[in-house]
C-alpha cells in the first residue's frame, strides 16, 4: 500500500502543481487513498521531496533531480530577494538565514549554480550552512551573496 501511495505521489507532483501537504493529501484522497496529513508528511520526508519556486511567487513539491523553472543567478537573485533575511560567516563557513521554510529552496539554488568555491550546502528550515573551499575564497563568496541580497528591486 505504501509503495502504491508513494508511486501515486510521484505521479501527482509530476502532473499537478502541489503547494502544500494538504493539497497533496486531497489529491491522494481523490485518487482513492485514505491518508492523514501525518502520513503524507512522512512520505514527503522518506521520498526526499522538496519545494521549489514556481510562477507567481508560489512553490510546489518536486522529486529529487527535477530542476526549477528559473535557472542560474537570476533564479538565485529572486530567491534571495524573496527569502533571505541575513548572512554571516566564520572561517570557511557562511550562514544564510531565510524566512521560515525558505532554506531548502535557496540551498538548492546555490547548489545548482555550481560555483567552484562552494563544496556543499546544508539547508534546514530557515538556515543554510555553506561550506567554502579554499578558505581564502569565503569573503568573495559572501560578497556575492551580499550583492544578491541587496538586489531587492
Contact map, one row per residue, 1 for C-alpha under 8 A:
111110000000000000000000000000000000000000000000000000000000000000000000000000000000000000000000000000000000000000000000000000000000000000000000000000000
111111000000000000000000000000000000000000000000000000000000000000000000000000000000000000000000000000000000000000000000000000000000000000000000000000000
111111100000000000000000000000000000000000000000000000000000000000000000000000000000000000000000000000000000000000000000000000000000000000000000000000000
111111110000000000000000000000000000000000000000000000000000000000000000000000000000000000000000000000000000000000000000000000000000000000000000000000000
111111111000000000000000000100001000000000000000000000000000000000000000000000000000000000000000000000000000000000000000000000000000000000000000000000000
011111111100000000000000000000000000000000100010000000000000000000000000000000000000000000000000000000000000000000000000000000000000000000000000000000000
001111111110000000000000000000000000000000000000000000000000000000000000000000000000000000000000000000000000000000000000000000000000000000000000000000000
000111111111000000000000000100000000000000000000000000000000000000000000000000000000000000000000000000000000000000000000000000000000000000000000000000000
000011111111100000000001000100000000000000000000000000000000000000000000000000000000000000000000000000000000000000000000000000000000000000000000000000000
000001111111110000000000000000000000000000000000000000000000001000000000000000000000000000000000000000000000000000000000000000000000000000000000000000000
000000111111111000000000000000000000000000000000000000000000000000000000000000000000000000000000000000000000000000000000000000000000000000000000000000000
000000011111111101000001001000000000000000000000000000000000000000000000000000000000000000000000000000000000000000000000000000000000000000000000000000000
000000001111111111000000000000000000000000000000000000000000111000000000000000000000000000000000000000000000000000000000000000000000000000000000000000000
000000000111111110000000000000000000000000000000000000000000010000000000000000000000000000000000000000000000000000000000000000000000000000000000000000000
000000000011111110000000000000000000000000000000000000000000000000000000000000000000000000000000000000000000000000000000000000000000000000000000000000000
000000000001111111000000000000000000000000000000000000000000000000000000000000000000000000000000000000000000000000000000000000000000000000000000000000000
000000000000111111100000000000000000000000000000000000000001100000000000000000000000000000000000000000000000000000000000000000000000000000000000000000000
000000000001100111111011000000000000000000000000000000000001100000000000000000000000000000000000000000000000000000000000000000000000000000000000000000000
000000000000000011111011000000000000000000000000001000000111100000000000000000000000000000000000000000000000000000000000000000000000000000000000000000000
000000000000000001111111000000000000000000000000000000000001100000000000000000000000000000000000000000000000000000000000000000000000000000000000000000000
000000000000000001111111100000000000100110000000000000000000000000000000000000000000000000000000000000000000000000000000000000000000000000000000000000000
000000000000000000011111110000000000100000000000000000000000000000000000000000000000000000000000000000000000000000000000000000000000000000000000000000000
000000000000000001111111111000000000000000000000000000000000000000000000000000000000000000000000000000000000000000000000000000000000000000000000000000000
000000001001000001111111111100000000000100000000000000000000000000000000000000000000000000000000000000000000000000000000000000000000000000000000000000000
000000000000000000001111111110000011100100000000000000000000000000000000000000000000000000000000000000000000000000000000000000000000000000000000000000000
000000000000000000000111111111000000000000000000000000000000000000000000000000000000000000000000000000000000000000000000000000000000000000000000000000000
000000000001000000000011111111100000000000000000000000000000000000000000000000000000000000000000000000000000000000000000000000000000000000000000000000000
000010011000000000000001111111111110000000000000000000000000000000000000000000000000000000000000000000000000000000000000000000000000000000000000000000000
000000000000000000000000111111111110000000000000000000000000000000000000000000000000000000000000000000000000000000000000000000000000000000000000000000000
000000000000000000000000011111111000000000000000000000000000000000000000000000000000000000000000000000000000000000000000000000000000000000000000000000000
000000000000000000000000001111111000000000000000000000000000000000000000000000000000000000000000000000000000000000000000000000000000000000000000000000000
000000000000000000000000000111111100000000000000000000000000000000000000000000000000000000000000000000000000000000000000000000000000000000000000000000000
000010000000000000000000000111111110000000000000000000000000000000000000000000000000000000000000000000000000000000000000000000000000000000000000000000000
000000000000000000000000000110011111000000000000000000000000000000000000000000000000000000000000000000000000000000000000000000000000000000000000000000000
000000000000000000000000100110001111101100000000000000000000000000000000000000000000000000000000000000000000000000000000000000000000000000000000000000000
000000000000000000000000100000000111111100000000000000000000000000000000000000000000000000000000000000000000000000000000000000000000000000000000000000000
000000000000000000001100100000000011111110000000000000000000000000000000000000000000000000000000000000000000000000000000000000000000000000000000000000000
000000000000000000000000000000000001111111000000000000000000000000000000000000000000000000000000000000000000000000000000000000000000000000000000000000000
000000000000000000000000000000000011111111100000000000000000000000000000000000000000000000000000000000000000000000000000000000000000000000000000000000000
000000000000000000001001100000000011111111110000000000000000000000000000000000000000000000000000000000000000000000000000000000000000000000000000000000000
000000000000000000001000000000000000111111111000000000000000000000000000000000000000000000000000000000000000000000000000000000000000000000000000000000000
000000000000000000000000000000000000011111111100000000000000000000000000000000000000000000000000000000000000000000000000000000000000000000000000000000000
000001000000000000000000000000000000001111111110000000000000000000000000000000000000000000000000000000000000000000000000000000000000000000000000000000000
000000000000000000000000000000000000000111111111110000000000000000000000000000000000000000000000000000000000000000000000000000000000000000000000000000000
000000000000000000000000000000000000000011111111100000000000000000000000000000000000000000000000000000000000000000000000000000000000000000000000000000000
000000000000000000000000000000000000000001111111100000000000000000000000000000000000000000000000000000000000000000000000000000000000000000000000000000000
000001000000000000000000000000000000000000111111100000000000001000000000000000000000000000000000000000000000000000000000000000000000000000000000000000000
000000000000000000000000000000000000000000011111110000000000001100000000000000000000000000000000000000000000000000000000000000000000000000000000000000000
000000000000000000000000000000000000000000011111111000000000111100000000000000000000000000000000000000000000000000000000000000000000000000000000000000000
000000000000000000000000000000000000000000010001111100000000111100000000000000000000000000000000000000011000000000000000000000000000000000000000000000000
000000000000000000100000000000000000000000000000111110000011110000000000000000000000000000000000000000011000000000000000000000000000000000000000000000000
000000000000000000000000000000000000000000000000011111000011110000010000000000000000000000000000000000001000000000000000000000000000000000000000000000000
000000000000000000000000000000000000000000000000001111101111000000011000000000000000000000000000000000001000000000000000000000000000000000000000000000000
000000000000000000000000000000000000000000000000000111111111000000011000000000000000000000000000000000000000000000000000000000000000000000000000000000000
000000000000000000000000000000000000000000000000000011111110000000000000000000000000000000000000000000000000000000000000000000000000000000000000000000000
000000000000000000000000000000000000000000000000000001111100000000000000000000000000000000000000000000000000000000000000000000000000000000000000000000000
000000000000000000000000000000000000000000000000000011111110000000000000000000000000000000000000000000000000000000000000000000000000000000000000000000000
000000000000000000100000000000000000000000000000000011111111000000000000000000000000000000000000000000000000000000000000000000000000000000000000000000000
000000000000000000100000000000000000000000000000001111101111100000000000000000000000000000000000000000000000000000000000000000000000000000000000000000000
000000000000000011110000000000000000000000000000001111000111110000000000000000000000000000000000000000000000000000000000000000000000000000000000000000000
000000000000100011110000000000000000000000000000111100000011111000000000000000000000000000000000000000000000000000000000000000000000000000000000000000000
000000000000110000000000000000000000000000000000111100000001111101000000000000000000000000000000000000000000000000000000000000000000000000000000000000000
000000000100100000000000000000000000000000000011110000000000111111000000000000000000000000000000000000000000000000000000000000000000000000000000000000000
000000000000000000000000000000000000000000000001110000000000011111000000000000000000000000000000000000000000000000000000000000000000000000000000000000000
000000000000000000000000000000000000000000000000000000000000001111100000000000000000000000000000000000000000000000000000000000000000000000000000000000000
000000000000000000000000000000000000000000000000000000000000011111110000000000000000000000000000000000000000000000000000000000000000000000000000000000000
000000000000000000000000000000000000000000000000000000000000000011111000000000000000000000000000000000000000000000000000000000000000000000000000000000000
000000000000000000000000000000000000000000000000000111000000000001111110000000000000000000000000000000000000000000000000000000000000000000000000000000000
000000000000000000000000000000000000000000000000000011000000000000111110000000000000000000000000000000000000000000000000000000000000000000000000000000000
000000000000000000000000000000000000000000000000000000000000000000011111011000000000000000000000000000000000000000000000000000000000000000000000000000000
000000000000000000000000000000000000000000000000000000000000000000011111111100000000000000000000000000000000000000000000000000000000000000000000000000000
000000000000000000000000000000000000000000000000000000000000000000000111111100000000000000000000000000000000100110000000000000000000000000000000000000000
000000000000000000000000000000000000000000000000000000000000000000000011111110000000000000000000000000000000000010000000000000000000000000000000000000000
000000000000000000000000000000000000000000000000000000000000000000000111111111000000000000000000000000000000000000000000000000000000000000000000000000000
000000000000000000000000000000000000000000000000000000000000000000000111111111100000000000000000000000000000100000000000000000000000000000000000000000000
000000000000000000000000000000000000000000000000000000000000000000000011111111110000000000000000000000000100110000000000000000000000000000000000000100000
000000000000000000000000000000000000000000000000000000000000000000000000111111111000000000000000000000000000000000000000000000000000000000000000000110100
000000000000000000000000000000000000000000000000000000000000000000000000011111111100000000000000000000000000000000000000000000000000000000000000000000000
000000000000000000000000000000000000000000000000000000000000000000000000001111111111000000000000000000001100000000000000000000000000000000000000000000000
000000000000000000000000000000000000000000000000000000000000000000000000000111111111000000000000000000000100000000000000000000000000000000000000000110000
000000000000000000000000000000000000000000000000000000000000000000000000000011111111000000000000000000000000000000000000000000000000000000000000000111111
000000000000000000000000000000000000000000000000000000000000000000000000000001111111000000000000000000000000000000000000000000000000000000000000000000000
000000000000000000000000000000000000000000000000000000000000000000000000000000111111100000000000011001100100000000000000000000000000000000000000000000000
000000000000000000000000000000000000000000000000000000000000000000000000000000111111110000000001111001000000000000000000000000000000000000000000000010000
000000000000000000000000000000000000000000000000000000000000000000000000000000000011111000000001111000000000000000000000000000000000000000000000000000000
000000000000000000000000000000000000000000000000000000000000000000000000000000000001111100000001110000000000000000000000000000000000000000000000000000000
000000000000000000000000000000000000000000000000000000000000000000000000000000000000111110000111100000000000000000000000000000000000000000000100110000000
000000000000000000000000000000000000000000000000000000000000000000000000000000000000011111000111000000000000000000000000000000000000000000000100000000000
000000000000000000000000000000000000000000000000000000000000000000000000000000000000001111111110000000000000000000000000000000000000000001000100000000000
000000000000000000000000000000000000000000000000000000000000000000000000000000000000000111111100000000000000000000000000000000000000000000000000000000000
000000000000000000000000000000000000000000000000000000000000000000000000000000000000000011111000000000000000000000000000000000000000001001000000000000000
000000000000000000000000000000000000000000000000000000000000000000000000000000000000000011111100000000000000000000000000000000000011111111000000000000000
000000000000000000000000000000000000000000000000000000000000000000000000000000000000000011111110000000000000000000000000000000001111000001000000000000000
000000000000000000000000000000000000000000000000000000000000000000000000000000000000001111011111000000000000000000000000000000001111000001000100000000000
000000000000000000000000000000000000000000000000000000000000000000000000000000000000001110001111100000000000000000000000000000111100000000000000000000000
000000000000000000000000000000000000000000000000000000000000000000000000000000000001111100000111110000000000000000000000000000111100000000000000000000000
000000000000000000000000000000000000000000000000000000000000000000000000000000000001111000000011111000100000000000000000000001110000000000000000000000000
000000000000000000000000000000000000000000000000000000000000000000000000000000000011110000000001111111100000000000000000000001100000000000000000000000000
000000000000000000000000000000000000000000000000000000000000000000000000000000000011100000000000111111100000000000000000000001000000000000000000000000000
000000000000000000000000000000000000000000000000000000000000000000000000000000000000000000000000011111100000000000000000000011000000000000000000000000000
000000000000000000000000000000000000000000000000000000000000000000000000000000000000000000000000011111110000000000000000000011000000000000000000000000000
000000000000000000000000000000000000000000000000000000000000000000000000000000000011000000000000011111111100000000000000000011000000000000000000000000000
000000000000000000000000000000000000000000000000000000000000000000000000000000000010000000000000111111111110000000000000001111110000000000000000000000000
000000000000000000000000000000000000000000000000011000000000000000000000000000000000000000000000000011111111000000000000001110010000000000000000000000000
000000000000000000000000000000000000000000000000011110000000000000000000000000100000000000000000000001111111100000000000000000000000000000000000000000000
000000000000000000000000000000000000000000000000000000000000000000000000000100110010000000000000000001111111110000000000000000000000000000000000000000000
000000000000000000000000000000000000000000000000000000000000000000000000000000000000000000000000000000111111111000000000111000010000000000000000000000000
000000000000000000000000000000000000000000000000000000000000000000000000000000000000000000000000000000011111111100000000000000000000000000000000000000000
000000000000000000000000000000000000000000000000000000000000000000000001001100000000000000000000000000001111111110000000000000000000000000000000000000000
000000000000000000000000000000000000000000000000000000000000000000000000000100000000000000000000000000000111111111100000100000000000000000000000000000000
000000000000000000000000000000000000000000000000000000000000000000000000000000000000000000000000000000000011111111100001100000000000000000000000000000000
000000000000000000000000000000000000000000000000000000000000000000000001000000000000000000000000000000000001111111000000000000000000000000000000000000000
000000000000000000000000000000000000000000000000000000000000000000000001100000000000000000000000000000000000111111100000000000000000000000000000000000000
000000000000000000000000000000000000000000000000000000000000000000000000000000000000000000000000000000000000011111110100000000000000000000000000000000000
000000000000000000000000000000000000000000000000000000000000000000000000000000000000000000000000000000000000011011111100000000000000000000000000000000000
000000000000000000000000000000000000000000000000000000000000000000000000000000000000000000000000000000000000000001111110000000000000000000000000000000000
000000000000000000000000000000000000000000000000000000000000000000000000000000000000000000000000000000000000000000111110000000000001110010001000000000000
000000000000000000000000000000000000000000000000000000000000000000000000000000000000000000000000000000000000000001111111100000000111100000000000000000000
000000000000000000000000000000000000000000000000000000000000000000000000000000000000000000000000000000000000000000011111100000000111100000000000000000000
000000000000000000000000000000000000000000000000000000000000000000000000000000000000000000000000000000000000001000000111110000000111000000000000000000000
000000000000000000000000000000000000000000000000000000000000000000000000000000000000000000000000000000000010011000000111111000011110000000000000000000000
000000000000000000000000000000000000000000000000000000000000000000000000000000000000000000000000000000000010000000000001111100011100000000000000000000000
000000000000000000000000000000000000000000000000000000000000000000000000000000000000000000000000000000110010000000000000111111111000000000000000000000000
000000000000000000000000000000000000000000000000000000000000000000000000000000000000000000000000000000110000000000000000011111110000000000000000000000000
000000000000000000000000000000000000000000000000000000000000000000000000000000000000000000000000000111110000000000000000001111100000000000000000000000000
000000000000000000000000000000000000000000000000000000000000000000000000000000000000000000000000111111100000000000000000001111110000000000000000000000000
000000000000000000000000000000000000000000000000000000000000000000000000000000000000000000000011110000100000000000000000001111111000000000000000000000000
000000000000000000000000000000000000000000000000000000000000000000000000000000000000000000000011100000110010000000000000111101111100000000000000000000000
000000000000000000000000000000000000000000000000000000000000000000000000000000000000000000001111000000000000000000000000111000111110000000000000000000000
000000000000000000000000000000000000000000000000000000000000000000000000000000000000000000001111000000000000000000000111110000011111000000000000000000000
000000000000000000000000000000000000000000000000000000000000000000000000000000000000000000011100000000000000000000000111100000001111100000000000000000000
000000000000000000000000000000000000000000000000000000000000000000000000000000000000000000011100000000000000000000001111000000000111111011001000000000000
000000000000000000000000000000000000000000000000000000000000000000000000000000000000000000010000000000000000000000001110000000000011111111000000000000000
000000000000000000000000000000000000000000000000000000000000000000000000000000000000000000010000000000000000000000001000000000000001111111000000000000000
000000000000000000000000000000000000000000000000000000000000000000000000000000000000000000110000000000000000000000000000000000000001111111000000000000000
000000000000000000000000000000000000000000000000000000000000000000000000000000000000000000010000000000000000000000000000000000000000111111100000000000000
000000000000000000000000000000000000000000000000000000000000000000000000000000000000000000010000000000000000000000001000000000000001111111111000000000000
000000000000000000000000000000000000000000000000000000000000000000000000000000000000000010111100000000000000000000000000000000000001111111111100000000000
000000000000000000000000000000000000000000000000000000000000000000000000000000000000000000000000000000000000000000000000000000000000000111111110000000000
000000000000000000000000000000000000000000000000000000000000000000000000000000000000000000000000000000000000000000000000000000000000000011111111000000000
000000000000000000000000000000000000000000000000000000000000000000000000000000000000000000000000000000000000000000001000000000000001000011111111100000000
000000000000000000000000000000000000000000000000000000000000000000000000000000000000001110000100000000000000000000000000000000000000000001111111110000000
000000000000000000000000000000000000000000000000000000000000000000000000000000000000000000000000000000000000000000000000000000000000000000111111111000000
000000000000000000000000000000000000000000000000000000000000000000000000000000000000000000000000000000000000000000000000000000000000000000011111111100000
000000000000000000000000000000000000000000000000000000000000000000000000000000000000001000000000000000000000000000000000000000000000000000001111111110000
000000000000000000000000000000000000000000000000000000000000000000000000000000000000001000000000000000000000000000000000000000000000000000000111111111000
000000000000000000000000000000000000000000000000000000000000000000000000000000000000000000000000000000000000000000000000000000000000000000000011111111100
000000000000000000000000000000000000000000000000000000000000000000000000000110011000000000000000000000000000000000000000000000000000000000000001111111100
000000000000000000000000000000000000000000000000000000000000000000000000000010011001000000000000000000000000000000000000000000000000000000000000111111110
000000000000000000000000000000000000000000000000000000000000000000000000000000001000000000000000000000000000000000000000000000000000000000000000011111110
000000000000000000000000000000000000000000000000000000000000000000000000000010001000000000000000000000000000000000000000000000000000000000000000001111111
000000000000000000000000000000000000000000000000000000000000000000000000000000001000000000000000000000000000000000000000000000000000000000000000000011111
000000000000000000000000000000000000000000000000000000000000000000000000000000001000000000000000000000000000000000000000000000000000000000000000000000111
